[in-house]
């Protein structure tokens, strides 16, 4: 009976750890969805929405 409590507690911890989802960054997810725009109508903003500039933004955000 004494060990049953410990087994139940250990079991619960294992179940909770297995079900925990990894934390996602909502800001980065939103930024990624907003940056996918048709560049044909953007004119001078074409560079801002280019893949190379978006990758540069991601790298600078990750460093913060």
HUZI-V416417 format. One record per residue. N is the residue number from 1. RES is the residue in one small letter. NEAR is the number of other C-alpha atoms within 8 Angstrom. D_CENTER is the distance of its C-alpha to the mean C-alpha in Angstrom with 1 decimal. Layout:
N,RES,NEAR,D_CENTER  N,RES,NEAR,D_CENTER
This chain:
1,x,4,43.7  2,x,5,42.5  3,x,6,40.1  4,x,7,38.8  5,x,8,36.9  6,x,8,35.1  7,x,8,34.3  8,x,8,32.9  9,x,8,30.8  10,x,8,29.5  11,x,8,28.8  12,x,8,26.8  13,x,8,24.7  14,x,8,24.0  15,x,8,23.2  16,x,8,20.8  17,x,7,19.0  18,x,6,18.9  19,x,6,17.5  20,x,6,14.7  21,x,4,11.2  22,x,4,8.5  23,x,4,6.7  24,x,4,3.3  25,x,6,3.7  26,x,6,6.3  27,x,6,8.1  28,x,7,6.4  29,x,8,6.2  30,x,8,9.7  31,x,8,10.9  32,x,8,10.3  33,x,7,12.2  34,x,7,14.8  35,x,8,15.5  36,x,7,16.7  37,x,6,20.3  38,x,6,23.7  39,x,9,25.0  40,x,6,28.6  41,x,5,29.3  42,x,8,27.5  43,x,7,30.4  44,x,5,29.9  45,x,8,26.1  46,x,10,25.7  47,x,7,24.7  48,x,7,21.9  49,x,12,20.3  50,x,8,21.1  51,x,6,18.6  52,x,6,20.0  53,x,10,19.4  54,x,11,15.9  55,x,8,15.1  56,x,8,17.1  57,x,8,15.1  58,x,8,11.7  59,x,8,13.8  60,x,8,15.3  61,x,7,12.3  62,x,6,11.0  63,x,5,14.6  64,x,4,14.7
